Amino acid sequence: MRRRQVFALVWLLVTVGLFGYVAYLKAQNKAFSSLVSMREQTNRLRQDGVPDNGNGDEPAKSQATSRSAKALDGAPGYGITLELDMPEGYMNDPMYESHDSMFRNYGYNIKQSIDLPLHRIVPEHRSPECAAIQYPKGMPTVSVIIIFFNEAIPTLLRNAMSVINLSPRELLGEVLLIDDMSTLPELDHLPKHVDRINAQLPKPLVRLVKRNVHDGIVGARIRGAREATHPIILFLDSHSEATPGWLEPLVVRIHEDPTRVVVPNIRGHNLETLDITPGELWPPAKGSFNWRLSFTIVQASIQDDLVGDGHPHTRPIRSPIMPGGASCFVLPTQAPYLAVARDLCPRHLMVPFTGLFAMDRKFFFQLGEYDPEIKYCASRTWHRAHIHGHSANVIWSLDDHNFSHSAFAIIDGGEHIDLSFRTWMCGGSMEWVPCSNVGHIYREFNRFGMDPTLKNVNVGVYLDRNDIRVAEAWMDDYKALFYDFRHLHGRSFGDISERVALKSKNKCKSFKWFLDNVASDLFVPEINASSVKLTNDEANLCLANPDVDEDGFPKIQSCTAHNDRQKWVMTKDGYIYLNMYPRHALLCLRVESISQVPCAKGLKLRQVTAGAGVQFQLDSNPTLCLTRSTDHKIQVAACHPTDLSQQWTKTHTSETDAQFKGHVLMGADSGICLDNMQRQRGPPGLYGCHGGASQRWLFKDGYLTSPYVSDVCLGHDYQATLHPCRPKDVLYQWDHMPDKTLRPRDNKDACLARIDEHTVRIDTCNAVDGRQWWRSMPWGS
């Protein structure tokens, strides 16, 4: 009897503690109540014709030892817990003693990663509109594939636990941990943690797959896809973390169309606290590229790029390119978008921008997997002889290449561009899905320097080879542009016959089709164009770009031979662009017609109601309106009552908000605001709305003026500027006239003129004024 009482008391305490813990988790995160309940999964196993693992790796082994379920009632997914179990003295490594050493070795606060719970549930990051979506039953199941090399064990485990706990049971088929031949001793303790995870589940979900080759992300992902047994494959980096509601928005898009490749909304972690960055990501962005084959992020068009139905903040975004590659993360100060420029940034800013995505497994193999020759190495196999600390003594086996390097390179870059081109050209599509949020640690360190295989390696050689393979296989005649901007003519790139054969097998479209129909807002230079220098006849001075990276003004300087800053191309359709990449984009000579000027020269406007906002018409010509251009500038264009790019919504805060004066003028179609760009003169800009002083405007006596900067109004002030090239836009087009003048195509009475030894501007044409005479001379002469 007494034994029964003790047992009952223990059972009561366990039950109370269990429900107490669940209540604690719910209090910490309200995401539990918002997740959608789904019925049991319908698991479609692999079909005949999908290649088996034939790359010589060891067969995958399940790490499960027990199948007893210990799920927490009410938790999303499986709701299991896990404690880090490492040997005594694990934290005695000198690396943990200083902030600098932790960042040098891992690129973030690894001590914080150790201290955080492995089973933490991060806060809700979806918009209310996303959280309200109901998803259909019977969607296909997913193999989540996590590639890792020398990842810190707490970060890797937290990643896997977030997937298990925040994925609906009906959708999560398995989690594959693909070890790309790691050398960290602490990862020897990974199998026992995998066992403890699987022991809490109704059936084993986590498999640890060890490779005995180390050739980079492509080989590891191919191995993961071949090991996967579920209809959808989803790739995560090892330092990622799932958030509430992350999986369903991706799966439903593939469920509706298995030729879609979908990318989640990737949010960075704070490198100190490891909190995931909150905030609304609007206006929408999409992935693109430049002719160096660097990945870039540009603003998406709400009219053209949002797909599907529903609230704009929930609609997927049509994207030409997926993120990926070793990239430089750049935030321009004068444009409402981000840019990534892998090739042009300092090494300490180079980070793998990541390639997180999901797609139908059969479609992945139909497209030809990844190019297996994008392997970032001169060697295919190596054997670990001895491990000590965070480094390894390695025996190298050069089995199919004769390179002079003492080691080989494992570099990200190229595979994401390659897969993006193939997806679109061979019958698929690509989307960024704003309702799916995944955290990612953008590590601030020289990850290449921390890989023991990269000692004395020129990583650029391998980046170049990978990109050449992409250009040769998929870009047709446009590969000439890649070669022109990368100067890689004559480099070896291996055999691409199998990649080219995929184009015939899948009846792929041409690269011109891709440019015309998918990346239509990308400026395409003329192939094999001749470069010139533009000299001012009167003074023998040259038009130049001495110091402009993004936006700015061209200058005049003494002509010098072979000066890249004086190297221009004049196209048949009137574009004049700098024939080099000073940053991430080609820069074109552009006309600015709206600028910030003294109010005595201001442009008098009329404010009229239009749609849900107002239009600003020119008082002198009410048929013309202030208009937001496609390249995020303000211009004057013919008024149309239904044109959203001419409609502005105003917030009246001058009387209700003591902190700020004036109104915020937000584009009705974009969620971006008129911004003075912290300038007293020069063109205003369009920027993500923040409501600060630079975005406050007063409409006073017919003029738009700043309440914070004296004597500044919007007005007409024709200027020549340098701006990232935009196709099919008259503001970028010029005519070189027989009288030697350069005239903006939208104003034949204006001419580019030299003002002094350093400055140019647009002035009223005067055919006898030598300051307006321009001659194009062969560059290098």
C-alpha positions, 0 to 999 in steps of 0.5 A: 500500500505504501509503495502504491502511495509513493508511486502515485505521489511520484507520478503526480509530481512528474505530471505537474512538472511536465505540465508546468514546463509546457506552460513555461514554454508557452509563456516564453513563446506564443507560437504554440497556439498559432501553429496549424494542426495537420493530419498524419503524413502521406509518405511517398518513398523514392521512385525507380530511376533516382540514382543511388549513392555511388560516390564511394562514401560509407553507407548511412547508419541510423544512430537510433537505439530506442523508440520510446516517445517522450513528446511534450503535450501541446508543443509544436512538432515533437516538443522534445528536449535535449541537454548538452552532454560533453566531457568535463573540461570541455570549456577549458579550451583557451579559445573560450577565454577571449571574445577575439579568439571565439570570433577568430575560430567561429565568427560568433559568440560560441560561449553564448551558443553553449549556454543557450538551451538546445531546445529553445523555441524562438519568438514568432517572426511571421506577420499576422497575415502569414500566421493566419494562413490555413494549409491543406492536408495531405501535403508531401513529406520532407527530408531536411538535409543539414550539411556541416564541416567543423560546426560547433556541436551546440549550434548544430544540435540547436539547428536540428532540434528547432527543425524537429520541434517546429515542423509539423509531424505530418510533414517532417520525414527525416533529418539528415546530418551530412558530415563533410569529413569534419576534424573537430574532436568535439564532434566525436560526441555527436552520435550519442546526442543523435541517439538521445534525440531519436530515443524520444521519438516514435521512430528515428528521424535523425540520421548521421551520414559521414563522408570520407571525402571533403570537397565542399558543399556541392558534394555533401549536398549531392550525398544528402539528396541521394540519401533522402527518402522523402518527396521534398528535399530541404537544404539548411546550413549547419548554423541555421535555426527554424522558427514557428511556421517555417515549413508549411509555406515552403511545402505548399508551394511545391505541393501545388507545383513540383517544379518550383524551387522555394527559398525561405526568408533568411534572417540574421542572428545577432552574433553576440546574443544569437537572437534572430533579427526581428522586423518587417521585411518590406518592401520585398526583395529578390535575388539577381546577379551581375555579369561577374556572376556575383549574387545581388539583392534588388528590390522586387516589383510589387506589380510584376514579381509577387505571385499567388493570391492574398495579402501582399506581405504573404505572397511569394516573390518571383526571383531569378536567382537564389542566395548562395556563394561566398559573398560580401554583404553590402548595404548601400546608403542611397538605395532601398536594397541590399547588395552582395558582391563576392568578388570586390570586398575585403576578406574579413567581410566575405561571408557565405551568404547561404543557400537555404532552399527546398525543391521536389527531389525527383525534379532535383535529379531531373535537372542534373543535381549539382554540377559535381565538378564544382567541388572546390578542390584539386583533390578528391580524397584525403585521410585524417592522420592525427587530430589535435585541438582545432587543426589536423595533420592531413595526408593528401591523395591527388587522384585525378588532377596534377596541381602544384598547390599543397592542399585544396580549396573548399569554397562556396560559390557558383552552384547557386547561380548554376542551379538558378539558371537551370531551374528557370531555363529547364521548366521550373521557377524560383520563389522567395517565400516571405511567410517562411522564416529561418535564422542564419548566423552570418559568421564574421570570420575568415572561414577559409583560414580556419579550414585545415585543408586551405593552407597556402591555397589561392581560393580565387583560382577555384572560384574562377573555375567554378564560375567559368563552368557555369558561364560556359554551360548555360550563358550561350553567347552572353558568356562573353560579358562574363569573360570581359568583366572577369578577365578569365579568357583561356582559363581551364574549366574541365569537361562540361559535355555532360552539363551541356547534354542536360540542355537537350535532355530537358529541352531547356530554353536559351539564356536570351529567353532567361534574360527577356522573361525572368531577369528582364530588369537586368541591364545587358551590356553590348557583347564585344563592345568597344571601350572609349574615353570621352574627351572634352575638346576644348580642354583635353580633359576626360569624363571620369568616375574617380570615386563613385561606388553606387550613386554620385556625380561624374567628374572631369580629370586629366586624360591618362592611358589605360585608366579604368575610371575613364573607360566608357561604352556608348551603346547603340540605344544611347546608354553610356556606362562605365566598363568596369564594376566599381562595386556590385553594379554597372554604372550608367550616366543618368539624368536627374530632373528632380533635386533638392534646391533652394526654395526660390527655385522650387517646383510649385505643385498641386496636391490632388486626391488619387486612389487611396492617396494623393498625386502631386501635379506640376502647377505649370503643367497639371498633366505631369506628376511626380513619379517613382521610377523603377530605379528608386528615383523621383521623376516627372511623367505624364499623369495617370489617375490609376498609376500607383507609382504616382500615388502617395499616402500621407501620415499627419504627425505635425500636431499629434507627434511631438518628436517629428514635424511634417508628413511621411510620404509613402508610395502607395505601391511599394511601402517605401518613402520619399527621403532627403538622403540626409542631403541639403542639395542633390536628388532625393531618394526612395528608402524603406520607411522609418519615419525619421527626420529625413523622411518628413515633408511639409506641403507649404504654399505649393512646395514640398519642403523639409521641416528640418533643413532650412531653404530646401524644396523639391525642384527642377535641377537637371544633373548628370549622375552615375547610377546602377544601369536600368534597361529601357529607361529614357533617363539613361539614354543620350544622343551624341549629336553631329555638333559633338554635343551629348544630349539627354534623350528626354530633353533635346535642348539640354547638353552635358557641359564642362563647368571647370577642371573637375565638374560637369553639369547639364546646361542649355545647349549652345553649339558654339560653346566648346565646353559642350563638345565631346569626342569619343576616342579609343580607350587606351589611346 
